[in-house]
């Protein structure tokens, strides 16, 4: 009786080298197409947006401050949020274009 069980277990095939990696390859593919690729695409679009900024554009910062671009450098943007009220923010903290609703 024990011989027949042992023989049956021996006859069962174990997955080969590539067959063990197929699930991992599928998981990576799903992560790539649903997470990694869209994020990198969005990052590239945001970088293009930041490069295209010019004086006078209405922008919204990541913290929710609405202002008009008054000055640009490589790392900083000077925003005018009200007449005579200006401050500098990091260029990377600009979230997008904004249209004033006044």
LINJOHU-V865335 format. One record per backbone hydrogen bond with DSSP energy under -0.5 kcal/mol. CO is the residue of the C=O (numbers start at 1). NH is the residue of the N-H. Records with the same first field share a line. If there is no record, write none. Layout:
CO=NH + NH
This chain:
1=5
2=6
3=7
4=8
5=9
6=10
7=11
8=12
16=20
17=21
18=21 + 22
21=25
22=26
23=27
24=28
25=29
26=30
27=31
28=32
29=33
30=34
31=35 + 36
32=37
35=39
36=40
37=41
38=42
39=43
40=44
41=45
42=46
43=47
44=48
45=49
46=50
47=51
48=52
50=53
54=57
57=59 + 69
58=98
59=67
60=95 + 96
61=64
65=61
67=59
68=80
69=56
71=78
75=91
76=73
77=79 + 89
78=70 + 71
79=81 + 87
80=68
82=85
84=86
85=81 + 82
87=79
89=77
90=93
91=94
93=62 + 95
96=60
98=100
